[in-house]
Amino acid sequence: METDEQIRDIFKKNRTIAVVGMSRNMQKPSNWIPVFFLSRNFKIVPVNPYAGRIKGLRSYPDLRDIPDRINILMIFRPEKEAESVVRTAVDRHRGKGDIDVIWLQEGRSEAAAQIAEAEGITFIQGRCMYREYKRLTRKK
């Protein structure tokens, strides 16, 4: 489990977030959480095979299709799909040397965690990225 200082460091050093499962529906956390990070000067790259654009951003059908470097992979998919998404991320990490952090937003997947961590990728689960950012960056 990452410490508060490690998570602060993740937010400070990693500015490009690919969001697997980003929704077009503004009422869903899988839309408004990435939009929140966009408003905090993070680059957001939606991954949704059913949307060409989300919030004016080009959406890619698959993680493998993104040409730009990715720092953080935020996953908004059911936990039963997490392992498959992480395997794709690991393949990309091996090929492009990116994706340093994977953040599973919903559920838990020990299998996905083991796959990511075996590759040296930080894997965070059981914590909401939005809540952690708000908690760790608020003014004291």
MOCORSUL-V783728 format. One record per residue. N is the residue number from 1. RES is the residue in one small letter. SS is DSSP state (A for helix, B for strand, O for the rest). PHI is phi as a letter, one per 40 degrees, with the letter a starting at -180 (none if undefined). NEAR is the number of other ideal C-beta (glycine too) atoms within 8 Angstrom. Layout:
BEGIN
<<N,RES,SS,PHI,NEAR> <N,RES,SS,PHI,NEAR>>
END
This chain:
BEGIN
<<1,m,O,none,2> <2,e,O,c,7> <3,t,O,c,6> <4,d,A,d,6> <5,e,A,c,6> <6,q,A,c,8> <7,i,A,c,12> <8,r,A,d,10> <9,d,A,c,8> <10,i,A,d,12> <11,f,A,c,10> <12,k,A,c,6> <13,k,A,c,7> <14,n,O,b,11> <15,r,O,b,8> <16,t,B,b,12> <17,i,B,b,16> <18,a,B,c,14> <19,v,B,b,13> <20,v,B,c,12> <21,g,O,g,10> <22,m,O,c,15> <23,s,O,c,10> <24,r,O,c,7> <25,n,O,c,7> <26,m,O,c,7> <27,q,O,c,5> <28,k,O,c,8> <29,p,A,d,8> <30,s,A,c,12> <31,n,A,b,15> <32,w,A,c,9> <33,i,A,c,14> <34,p,A,c,15> <35,v,A,c,11> <36,f,A,d,10> <37,f,A,c,13> <38,l,A,d,11> <39,s,A,c,6> <40,r,O,b,7> <41,n,O,g,4> <42,f,O,c,9> <43,k,B,c,8> <44,i,B,b,13> <45,v,B,b,14> <46,p,B,c,15> <47,v,B,b,14> <48,n,O,a,13> <49,p,O,c,5> <50,y,O,b,3> <51,a,O,b,10> <52,g,O,c,4> <53,r,B,a,8> <54,i,B,b,12> <55,k,O,f,10> <56,g,O,g,4> <57,l,B,c,10> <58,r,B,c,7> <59,s,O,b,12> <60,y,B,b,11> <61,p,O,c,7> <62,d,O,a,8> <63,l,A,d,14> <64,r,A,c,7> <65,d,A,c,7> <66,i,O,c,10> <67,p,O,c,3> <68,d,O,c,7> <69,r,O,c,6> <70,i,O,b,14> <71,n,O,c,12> <72,i,B,b,14> <73,l,B,b,14> <74,m,B,c,13> <75,i,B,b,14> <76,f,O,b,13> <77,r,O,b,10> <78,p,O,d,7> <79,e,A,d,10> <80,k,A,c,5> <81,e,A,c,8> <82,a,A,d,15> <83,e,A,c,11> <84,s,A,c,7> <85,v,A,c,14> <86,v,A,c,15> <87,r,A,c,9> <88,t,A,c,11> <89,a,A,c,14> <90,v,A,c,12> <91,d,A,c,9> <92,r,A,c,13> <93,h,A,d,12> <94,r,A,c,6> <95,g,A,c,6> <96,k,A,b,7> <97,g,O,g,4> <98,d,O,b,9> <99,i,O,f,14> <100,d,O,c,8> <101,v,B,b,13> <102,i,B,b,15> <103,w,B,b,12> <104,l,B,c,14> <105,q,O,c,11> <106,e,O,b,8> <107,g,O,g,8> <108,r,O,b,7> <109,s,O,a,12> <110,e,A,c,6> <111,a,A,c,8> <112,a,A,c,15> <113,a,A,c,10> <114,q,A,c,8> <115,i,A,c,12> <116,a,A,c,14> <117,e,A,c,10> <118,a,A,c,6> <119,e,O,c,9> <120,g,O,g,4> <121,i,O,c,13> <122,t,B,c,10> <123,f,B,b,12> <124,i,B,b,12> <125,q,B,a,11> <126,g,O,g,4> <127,r,O,b,8> <128,c,O,c,7> <129,m,A,d,12> <130,y,A,c,10> <131,r,A,c,8> <132,e,A,c,10> <133,y,A,c,12> <134,k,A,d,8> <135,r,A,c,7> <136,l,A,c,10> <137,t,A,b,7> <138,r,O,c,6> <139,k,O,c,2> <140,k,O,c,2>>
END
